[in-house]
């Protein structure tokens, strides 16, 4: 169920052309956000499709291409966003920032080399930090920051130790910044999706035995949908989330509880 609880808010969702990011962007629009900016890495067609859906939901879409693993492109992202928001809304203020952009992290102790290690850390840890750094200057008092993590940040996987480390760092970011941001009533929280039906999990979901095991290990007996994760993010983004900060929420449907 959607509402008008984000009426007039301005949001930025990184990595929102597909999957969980798209679901989050659409939910914020459906909940009344005035404008929803999204970043995409290279899939322009998916970004344009998401932008059209955001507009249909009643919000102003602002798609921006940005390779957030590149520090200079974070600077360019906010320069473009400032210009777009000022032209369309009269100012560059933000209310909600969702650090969702990510990529594959299947890099084991045996296979990892400095280049792959650096790429995983760059997109999953460095980018959220510097996006947050830039966004804080633009966030209005009472704003919201939501960082997307993973259950592997709490239950590290030998299949993806670097990814697990990066996401654990994302969890720490919210805890480290909650107090200083609290002086401006800005909250910062972390949402960790479990197994979710996206393009990124298409490979594992092609294995019936794995699907059966995941469903058996999940208290709610199914894979999540992007809309499930988006609902949790929307709660943090709304006024209902004003008293929650520095928190980690396992949005997995009770995976392995």
C-alpha positions as CSV (number, residue, x, y, z in Angstrom):
1,X,0.0,0.0,0.0
2,X,1.3,3.4,-1.0
3,X,0.5,6.8,0.6
4,X,1.3,10.5,0.2
5,X,3.7,10.5,3.2
6,X,6.7,11.8,1.2
7,X,4.7,14.7,-0.3
8,X,7.1,17.2,-1.8
9,X,10.3,15.4,-0.9
10,X,13.3,15.3,-3.3
11,X,15.2,12.0,-3.5
12,X,18.3,10.5,-5.0
13,X,18.6,6.8,-5.5
14,X,21.9,5.5,-6.9
15,X,21.9,2.4,-9.2
16,X,18.2,2.6,-9.8
17,X,17.7,1.6,-13.4
18,X,16.8,-2.0,-12.5
19,X,16.1,-4.4,-9.7
20,X,16.0,-3.2,-6.1
21,X,17.0,0.3,-6.9
22,X,14.2,0.7,-9.5
23,X,11.7,-0.7,-6.9
24,X,12.9,1.9,-4.4
25,X,12.7,4.8,-6.8
26,X,9.2,3.9,-7.9
27,X,8.0,3.5,-4.3
28,X,9.4,6.9,-3.3
29,X,7.5,8.4,-6.3
30,X,4.3,6.6,-5.4
31,X,4.6,7.8,-1.9
32,X,4.5,11.4,-3.1
33,X,8.1,12.5,-3.7
34,X,8.2,15.6,-5.9
35,X,11.3,14.5,-7.7
36,X,13.3,11.3,-7.9
37,X,16.8,11.4,-9.3
38,X,18.4,8.1,-10.3
39,X,21.8,7.1,-11.4
40,X,22.7,4.4,-13.8
41,X,26.0,2.9,-14.9
42,X,25.5,2.2,-18.6
43,X,22.0,0.7,-19.3
44,X,20.4,3.8,-20.7
45,X,17.3,2.0,-21.9
46,X,16.5,0.6,-18.4
47,X,17.1,4.1,-16.9
48,X,14.7,5.7,-19.4
49,X,12.2,3.0,-18.6
50,X,12.5,3.7,-14.9
51,X,12.3,7.4,-15.5
52,X,9.0,6.9,-17.4
53,X,7.6,4.9,-14.6
54,X,8.6,7.5,-12.0
55,X,6.9,10.2,-14.1
56,X,3.8,8.0,-14.4
57,X,3.7,7.7,-10.6
58,X,3.6,11.5,-10.4
59,X,7.2,12.5,-9.7
60,X,9.8,14.4,-11.8
61,X,12.4,11.9,-12.9
62,X,16.0,12.9,-13.2
63,X,18.2,10.1,-14.7
64,X,21.9,10.7,-14.6
65,X,24.6,8.5,-15.9
66,X,27.4,8.0,-13.3
67,X,30.1,5.4,-12.8
68,X,30.3,5.8,-9.1
69,X,33.4,3.7,-8.7
70,X,35.2,6.7,-10.3
71,X,35.6,9.5,-7.8
72,X,35.5,12.2,-10.4
73,X,32.1,11.0,-11.6
74,X,30.6,11.5,-8.1
75,X,31.6,15.1,-8.4
76,X,30.1,15.3,-11.9
77,X,26.9,13.6,-10.6
78,X,26.2,16.3,-8.0
79,X,27.1,19.1,-10.4
80,X,24.6,17.8,-12.9
81,X,22.0,17.1,-10.1
82,X,22.4,20.6,-8.7
83,X,21.8,22.1,-12.1
84,X,18.8,19.9,-12.9
85,X,17.1,20.5,-9.5
86,X,17.7,24.2,-9.6
87,X,16.2,24.5,-13.1
88,X,13.2,22.3,-12.3
89,X,12.5,23.2,-8.6
90,X,14.3,26.4,-8.0
91,X,16.9,25.0,-5.6
92,X,19.3,22.0,-5.2
93,X,18.1,20.8,-1.9
94,X,17.7,17.0,-1.2
95,X,15.6,15.2,1.4
96,X,16.3,11.5,0.8
97,X,19.5,9.8,-0.4
98,X,19.6,6.0,-1.0
99,X,23.0,4.5,-1.6
100,X,22.0,1.4,-3.6
101,X,24.5,1.2,-6.6
102,X,26.4,-2.0,-6.6
103,X,27.8,-4.8,-8.8
104,X,29.0,-8.4,-8.5
105,X,31.1,-9.4,-5.6
106,X,32.0,-13.0,-6.3
107,X,35.7,-12.8,-5.6
108,X,37.2,-15.5,-3.3
109,X,40.5,-15.5,-1.4
110,X,42.0,-17.7,-4.1
111,X,40.8,-15.7,-7.1
112,X,41.0,-12.1,-5.8
113,X,43.7,-9.8,-7.2
114,X,44.3,-6.1,-6.3
115,X,42.3,-4.9,-9.3
116,X,39.1,-6.9,-8.5
117,X,39.5,-6.2,-4.8
118,X,39.7,-2.4,-5.5
119,X,36.7,-2.5,-7.8
120,X,34.5,-4.2,-5.2
121,X,35.6,-1.8,-2.5
122,X,35.2,1.2,-4.8
123,X,31.6,0.6,-5.7
124,X,30.3,-1.0,-2.5
125,X,32.1,1.1,0.2
126,X,34.0,4.1,-1.2
127,X,31.2,5.3,-3.4
128,X,28.5,5.3,-0.6
129,X,31.0,7.2,1.6
130,X,31.7,9.9,-0.9
131,X,28.1,10.1,-2.2
132,X,27.1,10.7,1.4
133,X,29.8,13.3,1.9
134,X,28.5,15.3,-1.1
135,X,24.9,14.7,-0.2
136,X,25.1,15.9,3.4
137,X,25.9,19.4,2.1
138,X,22.7,19.4,0.1
139,X,20.4,17.6,2.5
140,X,17.8,19.7,4.3
141,X,17.6,19.4,8.1
142,X,15.5,16.3,8.9
143,X,16.8,14.5,5.8
144,X,17.2,10.8,5.4
145,X,20.2,8.6,4.2
146,X,19.6,4.9,3.6
147,X,22.5,2.7,2.7
148,X,21.9,-0.7,1.1
149,X,24.0,-3.5,2.7
150,X,23.8,-7.4,2.7
151,X,23.2,-10.2,5.1
152,X,26.8,-11.2,4.2
153,X,28.0,-8.1,6.2
154,X,26.9,-9.9,9.3
155,X,27.4,-13.5,8.1
156,X,30.5,-13.2,5.9
157,X,30.7,-15.6,3.0
158,X,33.8,-17.4,1.8
159,X,32.4,-17.1,-1.7
160,X,32.6,-13.3,-1.4
161,X,34.9,-12.2,1.4
162,X,35.8,-8.8,-0.2
163,X,32.1,-8.0,-0.8
164,X,31.3,-9.1,2.8
165,X,34.0,-6.7,4.1
166,X,32.8,-3.8,2.0
167,X,29.2,-4.2,3.2
168,X,30.3,-4.5,6.8
169,X,32.0,-1.2,6.3
170,X,28.7,0.3,5.0
171,X,27.1,-0.9,8.2
172,X,29.8,0.9,10.2
173,X,29.2,4.1,8.2
174,X,25.7,4.5,9.6
175,X,26.8,3.9,13.1
176,X,29.7,6.3,12.8
177,X,27.7,9.2,11.3
178,X,24.4,8.9,13.2
179,X,25.5,11.2,16.1
180,X,27.0,14.0,14.1
181,X,24.2,14.0,11.5
182,X,21.7,13.9,14.4
183,X,22.5,17.5,15.2
184,X,20.6,18.4,12.1
185,X,17.9,15.7,12.6
186,X,19.3,13.8,9.6
187,X,18.9,10.0,10.1
188,X,21.2,7.4,8.5
189,X,20.3,3.7,8.5
190,X,21.2,0.5,6.7
191,X,18.9,-2.0,5.0
192,X,20.2,-5.4,4.1
193,X,18.1,-7.3,1.5
194,X,18.1,-11.1,1.5
195,X,17.6,-13.3,-1.5
196,X,15.6,-11.1,-3.9
197,X,14.2,-11.7,-7.4
198,X,16.3,-9.5,-9.6
199,X,18.5,-9.9,-12.7
200,X,21.5,-10.3,-10.4
201,X,20.1,-13.4,-8.9
202,X,18.8,-15.0,-12.1
203,X,21.7,-17.4,-12.3
204,X,21.4,-18.9,-8.8
205,X,17.6,-19.0,-9.2
206,X,18.0,-21.2,-12.2
207,X,19.1,-24.0,-9.8
208,X,15.9,-25.6,-8.4
209,X,17.8,-27.2,-5.5
210,X,19.1,-23.8,-4.4
211,X,15.7,-22.2,-4.7
212,X,14.2,-24.9,-2.6
213,X,16.9,-24.5,0.0
214,X,16.6,-20.7,0.2
215,X,12.8,-20.9,0.6
216,X,13.3,-23.5,3.3
217,X,15.8,-21.3,5.1
218,X,13.6,-18.2,4.9
219,X,10.9,-17.8,7.6
220,X,8.4,-16.3,5.1
221,X,9.2,-19.2,2.7
222,X,9.9,-17.3,-0.4
223,X,12.3,-15.0,-2.2
224,X,11.9,-11.3,-1.7
225,X,10.6,-8.9,-4.4
226,X,12.1,-5.5,-5.0
227,X,8.8,-4.0,-3.7
228,X,9.5,-5.8,-0.3
229,X,12.8,-4.0,0.1
230,X,11.4,-0.7,-1.2
231,X,8.7,-0.7,1.5
232,X,11.4,-0.9,4.2
233,X,13.3,1.9,2.6
234,X,10.2,4.0,2.3
235,X,9.5,3.6,6.0
236,X,12.9,4.9,6.9
237,X,12.5,7.8,4.4
238,X,9.2,8.9,5.9
239,X,8.4,10.8,9.0
240,X,7.6,7.5,10.7
241,X,11.4,6.8,10.6
242,X,12.4,10.0,12.4
243,X,13.3,8.2,15.6
244,X,15.4,5.6,13.9
245,X,19.1,6.2,13.1
246,X,22.3,4.2,13.1
247,X,20.2,1.1,12.7
248,X,20.8,-2.1,10.6
249,X,17.6,-3.8,9.4
250,X,17.8,-7.3,8.0
251,X,15.1,-7.2,5.2
252,X,15.4,-10.8,4.3
253,X,12.0,-12.3,5.2
254,X,13.8,-14.0,8.1
255,X,16.5,-15.8,6.2
256,X,18.2,-18.4,8.4
257,X,16.6,-17.1,11.6
